[in-house]
Amino acid sequence: MKDSPSVFKTILLKQKVHVTNSCIHIFNMLCNCLVGHHIPPANLPPTTMTE
């Protein structure tokens, strides 16, 4: 089994997308913590919000 450059490039691209999604997820969580008092996070039920 020999890895072709295209397969290797696809693996790198998938890893890059995964890392980017992780960074976006962390950034969104930080934003939710900062502005969570005003804007409810989309992925959490409203019951977790403190008025």
HELIX and SHEET records of a PDB file:
HELIX    1   1 PRO A    5  VAL A   35  1                                  31    
HELIX    2   2 PRO A   46  THR A   48  5                                   3    
END                                                                             
